[in-house]
Amino acid sequence: MAITVLVPDDDGMTALTGIDGVQPVRYEPGQPLPEEAVDAEVLVPGFGVTEKVLSELPKLRLIQLRSAGAEEWIDVVPPGVLLSTCRGAHGGSTAEWAVATLLSLYRELPDFQAAHAEGVWRPHGTDTLQGKRAVIVGAGDVGRQLERRLVPFDVRVTMVGMTARDGVHGVDELPSLLGQADIVALLVPLTSKTRGMVDAGFLAAMPDGAVLVNAARGPVLDTDALLDELTARRLRAILDVTEPEPLPAGHPLWTAPNVMITPHTGGFVDGRLARSYAIVARELERYAGGELPENLVHGEY
């Protein structure tokens, strides 16, 4: 007997139709659920869908996310319901964003674009990404994807995870690693352990002129501590996420020196839904076959 899966869009219907043991049912986020929802075992949340819908799903057994982050759902999942992320769908896009912004910073592309707008031929030498030393904090999919893209630029990469393992340093080793880093990239999930982990002490350990890249979540970083370093022009930063988010008009980050901000667009690229649903389809095929999803959340991640 097929399991009923609530899907928020036509892309999902197309991706899941034809999988053995899976019966996708379309719903419209923000609208009343279809009558088939009473039998739904799986929910794929769409944009704007919150925990309020869970009370209408008496047979729910699995929430399958289309995002890699799960922090918005961990505390609201009912007892007995599994939670699975979409890890593997957005790592390449986010890593690409990090490389693109680092290249833009080191090669001073905004300055050349400004000269272009002025119609002025203004050549000057720049720094280079080549030979830089990068510490990547977060050794999951996004971290590995970034490592793979930085190495061809002759960047010397050090991987750091929450726990040490082969080829990966533990976060307890960061104090001895940060002082040698030209680039520190934050790619960790938001958990009780990572919230606020990048504080004044962490930033103080980074050398003058180093670049902090945050593509994790805004609360991983102490915004006030970062503003102190930016205002002193000691560190530089590239932020795809902020705290608060969205960043309100008039916030001091908008006018701080030495910072580049993008509005949480690291994974917001063409083809993102197709990549997401490829992972969702794989996870649901496993689940319908009696196996647990590979991206199952345990504890906070």
C-alpha positions in Angstrom: 0.0 0.0 0.0 1.4 3.4 -1.0 2.2 6.1 1.6 0.5 9.4 1.1 3.0 12.3 0.8 1.8 16.0 1.0 3.7 18.0 -1.6 3.5 21.9 -1.8 4.1 22.4 -5.6 4.0 21.0 -9.0 7.7 20.4 -9.1 7.4 18.0 -6.2 4.4 16.2 -7.8 6.5 15.6 -11.0 9.6 14.4 -9.0 7.6 12.0 -6.8 5.1 10.6 -9.2 6.1 7.1 -10.3 8.1 6.2 -7.2 7.0 2.8 -6.0 5.1 2.9 -2.8 4.6 6.7 -2.8 1.4 8.6 -3.5 2.1 12.3 -3.8 -0.9 14.7 -3.0 -0.7 18.3 -3.9 -1.5 20.9 -1.2 -1.4 24.7 -1.3 0.6 26.3 1.6 -1.7 28.7 3.5 -4.8 27.1 2.2 -7.0 24.3 3.8 -5.5 20.9 3.4 -7.0 18.4 0.9 -9.2 15.6 2.3 -6.4 13.1 1.6 -4.3 14.8 4.3 -6.1 12.7 7.0 -4.1 9.7 5.6 -0.8 11.5 5.0 2.3 9.9 6.5 4.8 12.3 5.1 4.8 16.1 4.9 7.1 18.1 2.6 6.8 21.6 4.0 6.5 24.5 1.5 7.5 28.1 2.1 5.3 29.6 4.8 4.2 26.3 6.2 4.5 26.2 10.0 4.0 23.7 12.8 0.3 24.7 13.0 -0.5 22.3 10.2 0.8 19.3 12.1 -2.3 19.0 14.3 -4.3 18.3 11.1 -2.1 15.3 10.2 -3.1 12.4 12.6 -1.0 9.7 10.7 2.1 11.8 10.2 5.3 9.8 10.6 7.9 11.9 8.7 8.7 15.5 7.9 10.9 15.7 4.8 12.5 19.1 4.5 13.8 20.8 1.3 16.4 22.7 3.2 19.7 21.6 4.8 18.9 23.5 8.0 16.4 22.0 10.4 16.5 24.5 13.3 12.9 25.8 12.6 11.4 22.3 13.0 13.5 20.5 15.6 11.5 21.8 18.6 8.1 21.3 17.1 8.2 17.8 15.7 5.6 15.7 17.5 6.7 12.6 19.4 7.1 9.6 17.1 7.6 11.7 14.0 10.9 11.6 12.1 12.6 14.7 10.6 14.9 14.5 7.6 16.8 17.3 5.9 17.8 17.9 2.3 21.5 17.7 2.9 23.3 17.4 -0.4 21.0 19.7 -2.5 22.4 23.1 -1.8 26.1 22.6 -0.9 27.5 23.2 -4.3 25.6 26.4 -4.8 26.6 27.8 -1.4 30.2 26.8 -1.9 30.1 28.6 -5.3 28.7 31.7 -3.6 31.6 31.7 -1.1 34.2 31.4 -3.9 32.6 34.1 -6.0 32.5 36.6 -3.1 36.0 35.8 -2.0 37.3 36.4 -5.6 35.3 39.6 -5.7 36.9 40.8 -2.5 40.4 39.9 -3.2 40.4 41.0 -6.9 38.5 44.2 -5.9 35.8 43.8 -8.5 33.4 46.4 -7.0 36.1 49.0 -7.4 36.6 48.2 -11.1 32.8 48.1 -11.6 32.6 51.6 -10.0 35.3 52.8 -12.4 33.4 51.3 -15.3 30.2 53.2 -14.2 32.2 56.4 -14.2 33.7 55.6 -17.6 37.3 55.8 -16.2 40.2 53.5 -17.0 41.7 53.0 -13.6 44.1 50.0 -13.4 45.7 48.9 -10.1 47.1 45.8 -8.6 45.0 43.6 -6.2 45.4 40.8 -3.8 44.7 37.2 -4.9 43.0 34.1 -3.6 46.0 32.0 -4.6 48.0 30.7 -1.7 45.6 31.8 1.0 45.1 29.7 4.1 41.4 28.8 4.8 39.9 27.3 7.9 36.5 25.8 7.1 34.4 25.4 10.2 31.8 22.8 9.4 32.9 19.6 7.7 29.6 18.5 6.3 28.4 18.6 2.7 28.8 22.4 2.2 32.2 22.4 3.9 33.5 19.6 1.7 32.0 21.3 -1.4 33.8 24.5 -0.6 37.1 22.6 0.1 36.8 21.0 -3.3 36.4 24.4 -5.0 39.1 26.2 -3.1 41.9 23.6 -3.6 42.2 24.3 -7.4 43.0 28.0 -6.5 46.0 26.7 -4.5 44.3 27.6 -1.2 45.6 25.6 1.8 42.4 24.3 3.5 42.1 23.1 7.1 38.8 21.4 7.9 37.2 21.7 11.3 34.2 19.7 12.6 32.3 19.6 15.9 34.4 16.4 16.6 37.8 15.4 15.4 38.1 12.6 12.8 40.4 11.6 10.0 41.3 14.7 8.1 39.2 16.9 10.3 40.2 18.9 13.4 37.8 19.3 16.3 36.4 22.7 17.3 38.5 22.5 20.5 41.5 23.0 18.3 40.3 26.3 16.8 42.3 28.6 19.1 45.5 27.2 17.7 44.2 27.3 14.1 42.6 30.7 13.8 45.8 32.7 14.1 47.2 31.2 10.9 44.0 31.7 8.8 43.6 34.2 6.0 40.0 33.0 5.6 37.6 31.5 8.2 34.4 30.1 6.6 31.4 29.3 8.9 29.3 26.4 7.5 27.9 24.8 10.6 24.2 24.2 11.5 22.6 26.3 14.1 22.4 24.3 17.4 22.8 25.1 21.1 26.5 24.4 20.6 27.1 26.7 17.6 24.8 29.6 18.6 27.2 32.4 19.5 30.3 30.3 19.0 32.0 33.1 17.0 32.3 35.6 19.8 34.8 38.4 20.6 37.4 35.9 21.7 37.1 33.9 18.5 37.4 37.0 16.3 40.3 38.4 18.4 42.2 35.2 17.6 42.0 35.8 13.8 45.0 37.8 12.3 44.8 41.3 11.1 43.2 41.5 7.6 41.6 38.1 7.8 38.3 37.5 6.1 35.3 35.9 8.0 32.7 34.2 5.7 29.4 33.4 7.2 27.1 31.1 5.2 25.8 29.2 8.2 23.2 31.1 10.2 23.2 34.6 11.6 23.1 33.6 15.3 26.3 31.6 15.0 28.1 35.0 15.0 28.0 37.7 17.6 27.1 40.7 15.5 28.2 43.3 18.0 31.6 41.7 18.3 32.0 41.6 14.6 31.0 45.3 14.3 33.7 46.2 16.7 36.3 44.4 14.5 34.9 45.9 11.3 34.8 49.4 12.7 38.4 49.1 13.8 39.1 47.9 10.2 41.0 45.0 11.6 39.0 42.2 10.0 36.9 41.9 6.9 33.7 39.9 6.5 31.4 38.4 3.9 27.9 37.7 5.1 25.1 35.8 3.5 23.2 35.5 6.8 22.8 38.0 9.6 21.4 38.5 13.0 18.8 39.9 12.8 17.5 38.6 9.5 16.3 40.2 7.3 18.7 43.0 8.2 16.6 46.1 8.9 17.1 49.5 7.4 19.4 51.6 9.5 21.3 48.6 11.0 25.0 49.5 11.6 26.1 46.5 9.4 24.8 48.3 6.4 27.3 51.2 6.8 30.1 49.3 8.5 33.5 49.2 6.6 35.1 46.1 5.3 31.9 44.0 4.9 30.1 42.5 1.9 26.5 41.5 2.5 24.2 39.3 0.3 20.6 38.6 1.4 20.8 34.9 2.1 21.1 33.9 -1.5 23.9 31.3 -1.3 21.6 28.5 -2.4 19.0 30.6 -4.2 19.9 29.7 -7.7 18.4 28.2 -10.9 17.7 24.5 -10.5 17.5 24.6 -6.8 14.0 22.9 -6.6 15.1 20.1 -9.0 18.2 19.5 -6.9 16.1 19.6 -3.7 13.5 17.2 -5.0 16.1 14.8 -6.3 17.2 14.4 -2.6 13.6 14.2 -1.4 12.8 11.5 -3.9 15.8 9.5 -2.8 14.8 9.8 0.8 11.2 8.9 0.2 12.1 5.9 -1.9 14.1 4.6 1.0 11.3 5.3 3.5 8.7 3.6 1.3 11.0 0.6 1.1 11.1 0.3 4.9 14.5 2.0 5.4 15.2 5.2 7.4 16.1 8.3 5.5 19.8 9.0 5.2 19.5 12.6 6.3 17.6 11.8 9.4 18.0 14.4 12.2 19.4 13.0 15.4 19.1 15.4 18.3 19.7 18.9 17.0 21.1 17.9 13.6 
